[in-house]
């Protein structure tokens, strides 16, 4: 499977939300896409997943621009005010809702077993869950859907802490065969020592994708991503 975005641009009611951006990511790859606050990371996440129609450009999955297929295939993880859980909910309630949305059974026993397998507490507010546990939990929930083949993590670094806390589970999912895109700050990419595609880059080439067999070495990449 391959997702290709070509010149994707989003114009809002009051002006540009996302400058034309192109990227390419395939199964088994992790792609960092960087941009500072206000550059349209969430708009890009929604466009890549078929949840927002670009004002210009296209997003294609294996050559198809079918938005319904994108929505079924690409899960957006922790998008601010969109897919992020209510901070006041108990962790067990977040898991129950996530399992239900993924088409899985969400009985009390199933939720308890799901949390126990991951050694996560169920009786604390979600906002009090450490950042690294939060991200891993949301990634795991997104992968519960049988149709999910790609992930877009929306600004996991906004929660602070070591970027390896979200980069490690992201690359682990790529190692399992998924296509993974992480939207983050340039600073986070620099800390990881990993190449990245820049939001708004539309006419250069970049080695911004990491193959799954390189997940243990963030600095090692292959020529598998192009930015036009």
LOKOL-501139 format. One line per 2 residues: number of its first residue (from 1); their letters; for each residue x, y, z of N, C-alpha, C, CB. Coordinates in Angstrom, 3 decimals, decimal comma, padded with zeros to 6 digits. Glycine has a CB too. Example, Ala and Ser with C-alpha at 12.3 -4.5 7.8 and 13.67 -1.06 7.14 Angstrom:
REM LOKOL-501139
1) as) 013,190/-005,690/007,800/012,300/-004,500/007,800/013,200/-003,300/007,800/011,308/-004,473/009,046 ~ 012,850/-002,250/007,080/013,670/-001,060/007,140/012,900/000,030/007,870/014,084/-000,598/005,725
END
This chain:
REM LOKOL-501139
1) xx) 000,828/-001,189/000,000/000,000/000,000/000,000/000,868/001,246/000,000/-000,940/000,002/001,203 ~ 000,448/002,260/-000,727/001,188/003,519/-000,778/000,222/004,696/-000,770/002,091/003,572/-002,028
3) xx) 000,532/005,698/000,040/-000,230/006,943/000,078/000,629/008,027/-000,547/-000,651/007,322/001,543 ~ 000,085/008,719/-001,522/000,801/009,790/-002,207/-000,031/011,064/-002,161/001,121/009,396/-003,672
5) xx) 000,516/012,091/-001,553/-000,116/013,412/-001,545/000,650/014,304/-002,506/-000,146/014,029/-000,103 ~ -000,069/014,968/-003,392/000,562/015,805/-004,402/-000,008/017,222/-004,340/000,364/015,201/-005,808
7) xx) 000,816/018,172/-003,937/000,402/019,575/-003,896/-000,849/019,824/-003,083/000,184/020,070/-005,275 ~ -000,990/019,135/-001,958/-002,201/019,275/-001,141/-002,219/020,645/-000,463/-002,282/018,144/-000,079
9) xx) -003,272/021,378/-000,716/-003,433/022,724/-000,163/-004,829/022,857/000,417/-003,183/023,813/-001,247 ~ -004,919/023,577/001,556/-006,216/023,801/002,178/-006,380/025,292/002,428/-006,357/022,992/003,502
11) xx) -007,477/025,837/001,892/-007,808/027,247/002,081/-009,043/027,328/002,966/-008,047/027,969/000,712 ~ -008,938/028,067/004,057/-010,067/028,245/004,950/-010,851/029,501/004,632/-009,597/028,284/006,374
13) xx) -011,841/029,790/005,473/-012,691/030,952/005,247/-011,918/032,262/005,343/-013,830/030,958/006,239 ~ -010,841/032,241/006,103/-010,085/033,478/006,320/-008,685/033,439/005,726/-009,989/033,762/007,791
15) xx) -008,440/032,471/004,856/-007,139/032,401/004,210/-006,548/031,007/004,227/-006,194/033,350/004,868 ~ -005,286/030,881/003,809/-004,639/029,565/003,718/-004,495/028,897/005,083/-003,266/029,701/003,069
17) xx) -004,813/027,607/005,137/-004,586/026,804/006,333/-003,388/025,881/006,158/-005,831/025,990/006,669 ~ -003,150/025,439/004,933/-002,061/024,518/004,631/-001,460/024,879/003,288/-002,551/023,053/004,634
19) xx) -000,162/025,166/003,269/000,528/025,453/002,017/000,680/024,167/001,212/001,911/026,097/002,284 ~ 000,775/024,252/-000,115/000,897/023,043/-000,943/002,010/022,126/-000,449/001,156/023,424/-002,399
21) xx) 001,654/020,898/-000,169/002,583/019,927/000,408/002,447/018,598/-000,318/002,325/019,746/001,924 ~ 003,584/017,973/-000,591/003,588/016,660/-001,241/004,420/015,686/-000,438/004,124/016,758/-002,679
23) xx) 003,968/014,450/-000,382/004,712/013,421/000,330/004,290/012,055/-000,185/004,488/013,527/001,860 ~ 005,094/011,069/000,199/004,831/009,691/-000,209/005,257/008,763/000,922/005,581/009,338/-001,536
25) xx) 004,388/007,811/001,281/004,734/006,850/002,320/004,074/005,519/001,979/004,291/007,353/003,732 ~ 004,775/004,442/002,263/004,276/003,106/001,930/004,305/002,209/003,165/005,112/002,478/000,789
27) xx) 003,736/001,018/003,019/003,769/000,026/004,091/005,187/-000,144/004,618/003,219/-001,322/003,597 ~ 005,313/-000,254/005,928/006,609/-000,507/006,524/007,478/000,721/006,668/007,322/-001,508/005,729
29) xx) 006,917/001,899/006,451/007,693/003,133/006,517/007,124/004,090/007,565/007,725/003,811/005,145 ~ 008,013/004,859/008,178/007,635/005,927/009,088/008,114/007,237/008,503/008,221/005,700/010,509
31) xx) 007,209/008,192/008,347/007,541/009,485/007,750/007,265/010,603/008,747/006,738/009,712/006,449 ~ 008,274/011,398/009,063/008,080/012,588/009,882/007,774/013,759/008,964/009,332/012,881/010,764
33) xx) 006,755/014,530/009,328/006,392/015,734/008,583/006,408/016,883/009,577/004,980/015,594/007,876 ~ 007,262/017,873/009,341/007,473/018,929/010,323/006,833/020,242/009,903/008,949/019,133/010,554
35) xx) 006,487/021,012/010,909/005,924/022,337/010,709/005,683/022,947/012,071/004,612/022,284/009,873 ~ 005,822/024,236/012,162/005,601/024,897/013,442/004,118/025,185/013,631/006,419/026,200/013,532
37) xx) 003,762/025,751/014,777/002,363/026,046/015,081/001,783/026,960/013,998/002,229/026,706/016,483 ~ 000,580/026,622/013,562/-000,091/027,451/012,575/000,190/027,103/011,131/000,274/028,837/012,795
39) xx) 000,964/026,033/010,901/001,290/025,662/009,524/000,314/024,641/008,935/002,695/025,109/009,464 ~ -000,676/024,223/009,702/-001,720/023,374/009,146/-001,508/021,891/009,321/-001,860/023,656/007,730
41) xx) -000,863/021,484/010,416/-000,612/020,057/010,608/-001,911/019,259/010,720/000,238/019,839/011,854 ~ -002,876/019,772/011,481/-004,129/019,039/011,618/-004,899/019,017/010,301/-004,990/019,658/012,721
43) xx) -004,866/020,107/009,560/-005,515/020,128/008,244/-004,895/019,073/007,331/-005,399/021,529/007,600 ~ -003,583/018,926/007,398/-002,913/017,909/006,592/-003,327/016,511/007,041/-001,386/018,068/006,683
45) xx) -003,391/016,294/008,354/-003,805/014,986/008,869/-005,196/014,612/008,361/-003,786/014,985/010,407 ~ -006,098/015,570/008,374/-007,465/015,301/007,928/-007,529/015,075/006,423/-008,383/016,454/008,319
47) xx) -006,718/015,799/005,680/-006,689/015,605/004,228/-006,105/014,238/003,877/-005,871/016,722/003,551 ~ -005,049/013,832/004,576/-004,412/012,543/004,296/-005,331/011,373/004,611/-003,125/012,411/005,090
49) xx) -006,290/011,591/005,497/-007,189/010,509/005,903/-008,557/010,599/005,239/-007,356/010,517/007,402 ~ -008,711/011,471/004,268/-009,977/011,573/003,562/-011,071/012,272/004,325/-010,437/010,240/003,198
51) xx) -010,733/012,920/005,429/-011,741/013,589/006,247/-011,897/015,060/005,905/-011,395/013,449/007,702 ~ -011,030/015,582/005,055/-011,095/016,973/004,610/-010,686/017,022/003,146/-010,180/017,899/005,482
53) xx) -011,539/017,599/002,314/-011,238/017,693/000,890/-010,270/018,831/000,638/-012,522/017,892/000,071 ~ -009,128/018,572/000,028/-008,166/019,639/-000,235/-008,749/020,682/-001,188/-006,871/019,058/-000,816
55) xx) -008,323/021,926/-001,003/-008,723/022,979/-001,937/-008,019/022,803/-003,265/-008,420/024,365/-001,358 ~ -006,843/022,206/-003,218/-006,077/021,907/-004,425/-005,210/020,695/-004,146/-005,210/023,126/-004,872
57) xx) -004,775/020,032/-005,201/-003,950/018,847/-005,050/-004,784/017,602/-004,794/-002,964/019,044/-003,927 ~ -004,106/016,501/-004,499/-004,806/015,233/-004,311/-004,083/014,338/-003,329/-004,968/014,517/-005,635
59) xx) -004,854/013,424/-002,725/-004,307/012,364/-001,887/-004,802/011,054/-002,478/-004,732/012,523/-000,369 ~ -003,884/010,166/-002,804/-004,254/008,899/-003,427/-003,684/007,720/-002,632/-003,757/008,852/-004,886
61) xx) -004,498/006,707/-002,490/-004,078/005,465/-001,857/-004,052/004,404/-002,949/-005,035/005,056/-000,666 ~ -002,863/003,919/-003,231/-002,677/002,954/-004,317/-003,323/003,445/-005,610/-003,260/001,592/-003,925
63) xx) -003,175/004,757/-005,861/-003,667/005,348/-007,100/-005,097/005,828/-007,060/-003,533/004,380/-008,181 ~ -005,847/005,491/-005,996/-007,248/005,881/-005,894/-007,404/007,095/-004,979/-008,095/004,708/-005,376
65) xx) -008,242/008,033/-005,402/-008,513/009,224/-004,606/-009,842/009,104/-003,861/-008,520/010,465/-005,498 ~ -010,352/007,900/-003,709/-011,632/007,650/-003,050/-011,521/008,015/-001,560/-012,063/006,157/-003,225
67) xx) -012,247/009,057/-001,149/-012,165/009,524/000,236/-012,683/008,482/001,219/-012,946/010,817/000,400 ~ -013,690/007,706/000,815/-014,231/006,673/001,708/-013,171/005,616/002,022/-015,472/006,007/001,075
69) xx) -012,395/005,241/001,014/-011,332/004,254/001,218/-010,264/004,824/002,152/-010,702/003,837/-000,138 ~ -009,919/006,092/001,955/-008,933/006,732/002,833/-009,426/006,742/004,277/-008,641/008,172/002,360
71) xx) -010,691/007,089/004,475/-011,225/007,155/005,842/-011,200/005,796/006,527/-012,650/007,693/005,827 ~ -011,490/004,742/005,775/-011,469/003,405/006,368/-010,050/002,932/006,656/-012,163/002,414/005,450
73) xx) -009,109/003,380/005,850/-007,746/002,844/005,905/-006,821/003,627/006,812/-007,164/002,807/004,534 ~ -006,993/004,935/006,861/-006,060/005,817/007,577/-006,699/006,326/008,866/-005,634/007,010/006,682
75) xx) -006,085/006,020/009,996/-006,574/006,479/011,298/-005,779/007,701/011,743/-006,473/005,349/012,359 ~ -006,496/008,721/012,184/-005,857/009,930/012,720/-005,796/009,804/014,234/-006,632/011,230/012,295
77) xx) -004,596/009,839/014,769/-004,388/009,604/016,199/-004,160/010,916/016,942/-003,199/008,662/016,420 ~ -005,037/011,205/017,912/-004,838/012,299/018,865/-004,829/013,676/018,219/-003,553/012,096/019,601
79) xx) -005,662/013,904/017,200/-005,756/015,234/016,597/-006,431/016,190/017,576/-006,539/015,182/015,254 ~ -005,809/017,340/017,880/-006,383/018,269/018,853/-007,817/018,659/018,510/-005,528/019,514/018,945
81) xx) -008,695/018,504/019,486/-010,103/018,877/019,401/-010,886/018,073/018,351/-010,212/020,345/019,091 ~ -010,279/017,019/017,816/-010,971/016,220/016,810/-011,024/014,756/017,233/-010,278/016,355/015,443
83) xx) -009,875/014,104/017,316/-009,871/012,705/017,745/-009,214/012,513/019,108/-009,160/011,853/016,715 ~ -008,726/013,585/019,721/-008,162/013,430/021,062/-009,281/013,164/022,057/-007,354/014,686/021,476
85) xx) -009,045/012,281/023,030/-010,084/011,971/024,023/-010,344/013,148/024,954/-009,683/010,744/024,843 ~ -011,507/013,133/025,560/-011,836/014,107/026,592/-010,902/013,881/027,772/-013,334/013,994/027,028
87) xx) -010,185/014,902/028,159/-009,180/014,774/029,221/-009,787/014,358/030,557/-008,439/016,084/029,391 ~ -011,067/014,655/030,761/-011,690/014,372/032,057/-012,155/012,927/032,193/-012,862/015,293/032,271
89) xx) -012,159/012,172/031,089/-012,626/010,791/031,141/-011,635/009,893/031,869/-012,867/010,264/029,735 ~ -012,159/008,838/032,489/-011,301/007,802/033,047/-010,662/007,037/031,886/-012,108/006,839/033,988
91) xx) -009,478/006,524/032,104/-008,779/005,780/031,054/-009,636/004,617/030,566/-007,418/005,263/031,567 ~ -010,289/003,907/031,472/-011,115/002,769/031,055/-012,243/003,197/030,126/-011,693/002,064/032,274
93) xx) -012,781/004,405/030,312/-013,849/004,894/029,448/-013,314/005,250/028,058/-014,529/006,115/030,082 ~ -012,106/005,792/028,021/-011,466/006,085/026,738/-011,256/004,787/025,962/-010,112/006,822/026,949
95) xx) -010,804/003,755/026,646/-010,568/002,462/025,993/-011,875/001,850/025,523/-009,848/001,495/026,946 ~ -012,907/001,904/026,359/-014,206/001,347/025,972/-014,740/002,024/024,716/-015,216/001,495/027,119
97) xx) -014,632/003,333/024,660/-015,113/004,062/023,490/-014,281/003,721/022,257/-015,081/005,573/023,749 ~ -012,952/003,653/022,440/-012,072/003,336/021,319/-012,332/001,950/020,756/-010,631/003,446/021,746
99) xx) -012,522/000,975/021,619/-012,808/-000,384/021,163/-014,145/-000,435/020,430/-012,816/-001,361/022,349 ~ -015,123/000,269/020,952/-016,434/000,286/020,317/-016,362/000,908/018,931/-017,434/001,046/021,181
101) xx) -015,666/002,025/018,806/-015,530/002,687/017,507/-014,773/001,811/016,512/-014,815/004,031/017,668 ~ -013,900/000,962/017,027/-013,125/000,071/016,160/-013,899/-001,194/015,798/-011,816/-000,305/016,836
103) xx) -015,122/-001,303/016,295/-015,928/-002,483/015,990/-015,592/-003,678/016,863/-015,756/-002,857/014,552 ~ -014,952/-003,423/017,996/-014,587/-004,495/018,925/-015,537/-004,509/020,119/-013,128/-004,328/019,404
105) xx) -015,579/-005,630/020,818/-016,375/-005,718/022,039/-015,749/-004,825/023,099/-016,475/-007,187/022,541 ~ -016,607/-004,138/023,857/-016,097/-003,194/024,847/-016,738/-003,400/026,210/-016,328/-001,772/024,381
107) xx) -016,952/-004,663/026,574/-017,490/-004,972/027,898/-016,473/-004,600/028,967/-017,867/-006,468/028,005 ~ -016,909/-004,553/030,198/-015,999/-004,209/031,292/-014,826/-005,191/031,351/-016,754/-004,199/032,638
109) xx) -015,143/-006,470/031,151/-014,077/-007,473/031,205/-013,082/-007,279/030,065/-014,670/-008,887/031,151 ~ -013,583/-007,002/028,849/-012,697/-006,800/027,706/-011,798/-005,584/027,937/-013,516/-006,624/026,410
111) xx) -012,382/-004,526/028,455/-011,601/-003,315/028,731/-010,557/-003,591/029,796/-012,519/-002,161/029,173 ~ -010,955/-004,288/030,857/-010,022/-004,609/031,938/-008,869/-005,473/031,420/-010,755/-005,331/033,087
113) xx) -009,180/-006,472/030,600/-008,128/-007,339/030,053/-007,216/-006,571/029,105/-008,749/-008,538/029,322 ~ -007,809/-005,694/028,298/-007,033/-004,890/027,344/-006,018/-004,025/028,083/-007,968/-004,003/026,486
115) xx) -006,467/-003,412/029,155/-005,577/-002,558/029,946/-004,525/-003,385/030,680/-006,386/-001,729/030,950 ~ -004,925/-004,531/031,192/-003,992/-005,377/031,934/-002,863/-005,865/031,035/-004,727/-006,571/032,551
117) xx) -003,183/-006,190/029,799/-002,153/-006,643/028,858/-001,080/-005,582/028,657/-002,781/-007,006/027,512 ~ -001,463/-004,330/028,811/-000,532/-003,217/028,581/-000,048/-002,589/029,882/-001,193/-002,153/027,720
119) xx) -000,455/-003,171/030,984/-000,069/-002,703/032,313/-000,416/-001,224/032,495/001,433/-002,927/032,541 ~ -001,649/-000,880/032,097/-002,127/000,490/032,198/-003,240/000,576/033,237/-002,621/000,998/030,829
121) xx) -003,315/001,676/033,965/-004,381/001,853/034,948/-005,675/002,238/034,248/-003,995/002,922/035,990 ~ -006,801/001,826/034,819/-008,077/002,178/034,224/-008,840/003,222/034,999/-008,910/000,973/034,087
123) xx) -008,451/003,428/036,266/-009,233/004,276/037,152/-008,595/005,626/037,407/-009,451/003,582/038,447 ~ -007,841/006,151/036,446/-007,289/007,503/036,544/-007,840/008,328/035,391/-005,724/007,486/036,525
125) xx) -007,862/009,631/035,589/-008,310/010,507/034,510/-007,295/010,455/033,367/-008,497/011,970/035,019 ~ -007,803/010,537/032,166/-006,918/010,434/031,007/-005,847/011,517/031,016/-007,724/010,518/029,721
127) xx) -006,178/012,689/031,494/-005,224/013,795/031,519/-004,048/013,503/032,451/-005,923/015,082/031,948 ~ -004,215/012,568/033,383/-003,143/012,236/034,321/-002,294/011,060/033,858/-003,725/011,931/035,674
129) xx) -002,602/010,523/032,687/-001,796/009,431/032,147/-000,499/010,022/031,581/-002,585/008,634/031,044 ~ 000,665/009,459/031,933/001,925/009,975/031,390/001,911/010,009/029,867/003,095/009,127/031,876
131) xx) 002,603/010,977/029,288/002,542/011,216/027,846/002,881/009,970/027,037/003,485/012,340/027,466 ~ 003,908/009,217/027,451/004,311/008,064/026,659/003,256/006,957/026,699/005,648/007,531/027,156
133) xx) 002,579/006,818/027,848/001,517/005,826/027,938/000,304/006,266/027,133/001,127/005,586/029,399 ~ 000,020/007,536/027,148/-001,106/008,098/026,391/-000,959/007,790/024,910/-001,204/009,620/026,609
135) xx) 000,208/008,081/024,363/000,408/007,892/022,931/000,336/006,426/022,551/001,742/008,474/022,502 ~ 000,971/005,571/023,331/000,925/004,134/023,039/-000,510/003,611/023,094/001,809/003,356/024,031
137) xx) -001,269/004,053/024,098/-002,653/003,621/024,223/-003,468/004,025/022,998/-003,278/004,204/025,487 ~ -003,327/005,269/022,547/-004,110/005,755/021,416/-003,697/005,081/020,107/-003,964/007,265/021,291
139) xx) -002,417/004,793/019,957/-001,968/004,057/018,780/-002,562/002,657/018,777/-000,433/003,988/018,734 ~ -002,516/002,003/019,924/-003,057/000,639/020,012/-004,558/000,623/019,724/-002,783/000,040/021,406
141) xx) -005,278/001,607/020,234/-006,711/001,668/019,978/-006,997/001,890/018,493/-007,351/002,780/020,811 ~ -006,227/002,761/017,851/-006,422/003,026/016,423/-006,202/001,770/015,600/-005,478/004,132/015,949
143) xx) -005,307/000,915/016,067/-004,984/-000,311/015,328/-005,966/-001,438/015,602/-003,588/-000,769/015,672 ~ -006,906/-001,228/016,510/-007,900/-002,258/016,788/-008,864/-002,453/015,619/-008,676/-001,904/018,044
145) xx) -009,072/-001,419/014,827/-009,967/-001,554/013,678/-009,325/-002,456/012,638/-010,302/-000,171/013,067 ~ -010,094/-003,398/012,109/-009,574/-004,345/011,125/-009,238/-003,681/009,794/-010,576/-005,451/010,899
147) xx) -009,756/-002,470/009,574/-009,505/-001,802/008,290/-008,319/-000,843/008,342/-010,742/-001,046/007,854 ~ -007,785/-000,585/009,524/-006,684/000,373/009,647/-005,380/-000,193/009,105/-006,502/000,780/011,100
149) xx) -004,825/000,495/008,115/-003,552/000,085/007,519/-002,511/001,203/007,562/-003,769/-000,358/006,079 ~ -002,951/002,391/007,994/-002,036/003,532/008,073/-002,434/004,412/009,243/-002,039/004,347/006,752
151) xx) -001,444/005,052/009,845/-001,660/005,935/010,980/-001,109/007,322/010,675/-001,005/005,361/012,249 ~ -001,835/008,350/011,139/-001,312/009,714/011,133/-001,358/010,210/012,567/-002,131/010,657/010,167
153) xx) -000,192/010,393/013,179/-000,104/010,913/014,537/-000,013/012,425/014,462/001,118/010,315/015,299 ~ -000,960/013,110/015,099/-001,032/014,562/015,007/-000,397/015,214/016,230/-002,486/015,017/014,858
155) xx) 000,805/015,693/016,061/001,525/016,466/017,080/001,652/015,769/018,428/000,845/017,772/017,280 ~ 002,140/014,535/018,466/002,311/013,866/019,763/003,311/014,585/020,657/002,758/012,430/019,556
157) xx) 004,188/015,401/020,045/005,195/016,111/020,843/004,604/017,286/021,614/006,314/016,605/019,945 ~ 003,337/017,612/021,381/002,733/018,717/022,137/002,566/018,350/023,608/001,372/019,100/021,535
159) xx) 002,653/017,049/023,916/002,515/016,602/025,296/003,852/016,619/026,039/001,921/015,204/025,331 ~ 004,918/016,983/025,332/006,223/017,081/025,969/006,939/015,762/026,100/006,081/017,685/027,305
161) xx) 008,030/015,773/026,860/008,840/014,598/027,161/009,687/014,158/025,954/007,939/013,452/027,612 ~ 010,405/013,095/026,130/011,328/012,573/025,132/010,564/012,145/023,881/012,135/011,391/025,704
163) xx) 010,949/012,645/022,694/010,232/012,242/021,470/010,323/010,758/021,178/010,766/013,002/020,293 ~ 011,303/010,071/021,758/011,376/008,626/021,559/010,142/007,922/022,121/012,639/008,066/022,211
165) xx) 009,470/008,571/023,067/008,285/007,966/023,676/007,163/007,773/022,664/007,793/008,824/024,832 ~ 007,089/008,648/021,653/006,085/008,440/020,609/006,698/007,887/019,326/005,363/009,744/020,312
167) xx) 007,988/008,150/019,133/008,635/007,673/017,914/008,799/006,147/017,939/010,005/008,352/017,737 ~ 009,109/005,605/019,094/009,312/004,160/019,209/008,046/003,364/018,880/009,782/003,816/020,614
169) xx) 006,886/003,684/019,480/005,687/002,923/019,102/005,253/003,166/017,665/004,549/003,269/020,028 ~ 005,558/004,351/017,134/005,218/004,629/015,729/006,020/003,738/014,792/005,472/006,112/015,391
171) xx) 007,321/003,655/015,024/008,157/002,830/014,162/007,881/001,346/014,374/009,629/003,127/014,413 ~ 007,435/000,987/015,579/007,073/-000,410/015,825/005,881/-000,814/014,967/006,756/-000,633/017,313
173) xx) 004,934/000,070/014,801/003,784/-000,224/013,943/004,208/-000,305/012,480/002,693/000,845/014,119 ~ 005,161/000,529/012,098/005,686/000,423/010,728/006,373/-000,924/010,535/006,676/001,581/010,424
175) xx) 007,083/-001,376/011,558/007,749/-002,678/011,478/006,741/-003,805/011,318/008,604/-002,918/012,722 ~ 005,518/-003,576/011,804/004,453/-004,573/011,654/003,795/-004,508/010,275/003,397/-004,376/012,737
177) xx) 004,212/-003,524/009,463/003,703/-003,442/008,098/002,806/-002,267/007,795/002,979/-004,656/007,791 ~ 002,591/-001,396/008,762/001,741/-000,236/008,526/002,534/000,914/007,909/001,087/000,216/009,832
179) xx) 001,811/001,839/007,275/002,395/003,111/006,861/002,093/004,109/007,971/001,826/003,598/005,463 ~ 003,118/004,810/008,450/002,954/005,696/009,595/003,492/007,080/009,270/003,662/005,125/010,831
181) xx) 002,660/008,090/009,474/003,049/009,484/009,303/002,939/010,164/010,657/002,162/010,203/008,231 ~ 003,984/010,897/011,041/003,953/011,630/012,304/004,162/013,109/012,009/005,037/011,097/013,297
183) xx) 003,194/013,928/012,394/003,293/015,374/012,249/003,887/015,925/013,541/001,894/016,022/011,938 ~ 004,990/016,637/013,420/005,687/017,099/014,622/006,452/018,377/014,315/006,648/016,010/015,157
185) xx) 007,121/018,899/015,319/007,922/020,111/015,141/009,288/019,765/014,561/008,084/020,858/016,481 ~ 009,922/020,745/013,970/011,282/020,563/013,458/012,228/020,204/014,596/011,770/021,837/012,736
187) xx) 011,994/020,794/015,761/012,833/020,514/016,927/012,782/019,037/017,299/012,394/021,370/018,117 ~ 011,600/018,448/017,268/011,470/017,027/017,603/012,234/016,159/016,619/009,998/016,614/017,626
189) xx) 012,111/016,477/015,334/012,834/015,707/014,315/014,338/015,837/014,518/012,446/016,178/012,898 ~ 014,789/017,039/014,875/016,215/017,250/015,123/016,689/016,439/016,329/016,503/018,743/015,344
191) xx) 015,867/016,399/017,381/016,235/015,618/018,568/016,360/014,131/018,244/015,201/015,822/019,680 ~ 015,497/013,659/017,357/015,530/012,255/016,969/016,662/011,960/015,992/014,203/011,853/016,355
193) xx) 017,184/012,991/015,363/018,209/012,789/014,345/017,646/012,132/013,104/019,340/011,954/014,897 ~ 016,349/012,343/012,870/015,679/011,691/011,749/015,322/012,706/010,673/014,420/010,960/012,225
195) xx) 015,532/012,379/009,400/015,120/013,267/008,314/013,608/013,449/008,312/015,588/012,716/006,961 ~ 013,143/014,521/007,714/011,711/014,797/007,710/011,327/015,600/006,480/011,300/015,545/008,982
197) xx) 010,077/015,467/006,096/009,481/016,296/005,060/008,928/017,542/005,736/008,362/015,525/004,273 ~ 009,064/018,685/005,083/008,588/019,935/005,664/007,249/020,328/005,051/009,621/021,056/005,458
199) xx) 006,306/020,716/005,901/005,029/021,218/005,403/005,292/022,438/004,520/004,064/021,578/006,582 ~ 004,684/022,450/003,363/004,868/023,548/002,422/005,958/023,288/001,410/005,174/024,801/003,160
201) xx) 006,750/022,209/001,623/007,774/021,858/000,646/007,095/021,185/-000,533/008,865/020,931/001,268 ~ 007,259/021,759/-001,706/006,509/021,265/-002,848/007,362/021,122/-004,099/005,357/022,177/-003,127
203) xx) 008,653/021,413/-003,979/009,463/021,374/-005,187/010,889/020,884/-004,931/009,503/022,741/-005,813 ~ 011,083/020,147/-003,823/012,393/019,589/-003,533/012,246/018,119/-003,245/013,062/020,312/-002,354
205) xx) 013,367/017,404/-003,134/013,352/015,995/-002,770/013,978/015,827/-001,402/014,092/015,141/-003,818 ~ 013,416/014,882/-000,634/013,902/014,648/000,726/013,906/013,179/001,026/013,052/015,390/001,751
207) xx) 014,893/012,733/001,792/014,912/011,363/002,298/014,243/011,378/003,657/016,375/010,789/002,386 ~ 012,913/011,366/003,674/012,206/011,537/004,929/011,505/010,300/005,426/011,228/012,611/004,792
209) xx) 011,711/009,169/004,801/010,993/007,973/005,211/011,951/006,934/005,731/010,182/007,408/004,060 ~ 011,540/006,281/006,816/012,380/005,264/007,433/011,745/003,901/007,263/012,610/005,567/008,918
211) xx) 012,488/002,956/006,715/011,979/001,598/006,535/011,923/000,898/007,880/012,857/000,801/005,541 ~ 011,042/-000,103/007,959/010,798/-000,758/009,241/012,028/-001,462/009,778/009,674/-001,745/009,110
213) xx) 012,923/-001,933/008,913/014,082/-002,648/009,422/015,148/-001,712/009,956/014,665/-003,517/008,344 ~ 014,889/-000,388/009,892/015,818/000,584/010,439/015,266/001,251/011,689/016,148/001,627/009,400
215) xx) 014,201/000,717/012,255/013,530/001,407/013,340/014,378/001,537/014,592/012,269/000,704/013,671 ~ 015,357/000,726/014,728/016,195/000,832/015,917/017,314/001,842/015,760/016,776/-000,507/016,253
217) xx) 017,426/002,413/014,559/018,472/003,396/014,299/017,864/004,594/013,599/019,614/002,787/013,450 ~ 017,350/005,596/014,369/016,624/006,702/013,787/017,414/007,475/012,744/016,196/007,622/014,856
219) xx) 018,725/007,450/012,792/019,520/008,220/011,860/019,737/007,529/010,539/020,821/008,537/012,462 ~ 019,340/006,253/010,430/019,576/005,499/009,223/018,328/005,480/008,368/020,023/004,084/009,551
221) xx) 018,397/005,989/007,143/017,231/006,053/006,276/017,585/005,572/004,898/016,671/007,464/006,216 ~ 016,516/005,372/004,098/016,715/004,976/002,720/015,968/005,938/001,830/016,253/003,528/002,480
223) xx) 016,367/005,972/000,569/015,702/006,843/-000,373/014,377/006,226/-000,787/016,589/007,106/-001,596 ~ 013,321/006,611/-000,031/012,027/006,028/-000,344/010,904/007,041/-000,307/011,728/004,916/000,604
225) xx) 011,222/008,291/000,014/010,218/009,328/000,061/010,647/010,491/-000,804/009,971/009,783/001,495 ~ 009,711/011,021/-001,562/010,025/012,198/-002,362/009,060/013,317/-002,030/009,976/011,873/-003,863
227) xx) 009,533/014,519/-002,041/008,713/015,701/-001,871/008,855/016,528/-003,115/009,108/016,505/-000,608 ~ 007,758/016,833/-003,726/007,821/017,556/-004,986/007,338/018,992/-004,797/006,985/016,843/-006,060
END
